[in-house]
Amino acid sequence: MNNSKLDSRFYPEVYQAVAGNNYTVYAYLNDGSVREFDVKPLIKQGGIFKKIEDKEIFKNTLTVLNGTVAWDIAGNRNEYECIDIDPMTIFKSPIVPDIPEI
């Protein structure tokens, strides 16, 4: 779907998130697109994102909370204890045809 033709009331929502190689996330959005989001720049910034630098934590805690890509660090699906990314940031990521073979 062409982004410029979206209804002005449209707000992106992530339905599914899959961890890719090299700190990428493939997010399926409510407009039917699949977006490839590179998390490396956020991890390099440090702060809260330093918690997902460990590849096992990155892959094993990735989920969808609050309608967006999130990491359930506490393991209790509490939306206030997760690390999440603004869905508009995900929406602005490159569209890919589907998840490449991982």
N, C-alpha and C positions, 0 to 999 in steps of 0.2 A: 504494500500500500504506500502511496506517495505521501510523505509527511506533510507536504504543503496542502494537501486536500483533506486532512483530518479535520473533523469538527472542532471548533475552538473550545468546546467543553470537554474534549477528550483528555483523559489523564491515563498515562500508561500504568499497567499493572502486570506484574510478573506472575505467571502461572507455574513455571517450573524452572529450576536452575540446576545445571550440571557442571561439575568441575572438569575443566580441560587440563591439558598439560601446561606447564610453565606459568602457573597462576592466572589462568584465564577462566572465565565463567561463560557458559552459553545459557542465555536466558530466553525462554519462550514468553512472549508478551501477548496481551489481549488484542493487539491489532493483527495478530497472525504472524508476526515476524519473529525471527530468531536473531538475537543480538550477541555479539562476542565482546565481552567486557574484560579488559586487561587490568588486573588488580596490582600488578607490579609497582606502578608509580605510587599507589597508596601505601603499600608495604614499605617502600623506600622512604616515605615521609615519616614513618615511625608512629609514635603515639599509640592509639588504640589498635591500629592495624598491625602493629608488631606482633600481636597475639596470634595472627593467622599466618605468620611467616613459616612456621613448621608445616611442611607439605601434608602431613597426616591430619593435622588440625584443620588446615585449609579445606581438604577434601571431605573429611568425615563430619565436620560441623556445618557445612554448606547446606542451606535450606531456603525455603521461602517463608518469610514472616512479614507481616504488615504489607503484603502485596508486592514485595520486592526481594531482591537478593539479600540474604542475611547469613550470618554465621552464628549458630546457637552455641556460644562458648560455654555457657553455664549448663547446657544440656537439659533444660527444663521447659523449652519452648516459650519462655517468658519474653515477650516483645520488648520489654524494658531492659533486659540483660543481654541483648544480642548486639552484634555489630551489623548494621545494615547500610545499604547504599540507596540514595534517593532514586526512585524509579525513573525520574526524568533523566538522570545521569545515565542509567542503563539504556533508556530509549535513544539517547544521542550517540550510542556506540554503533559501530559498523554492523550492518545487516549481513548475515551469512545464510547460505541456502539451507543448512542444517548442521548438526554437530559433525565435525570430521571424525574419522575413526580415532579413537583414543586408546 
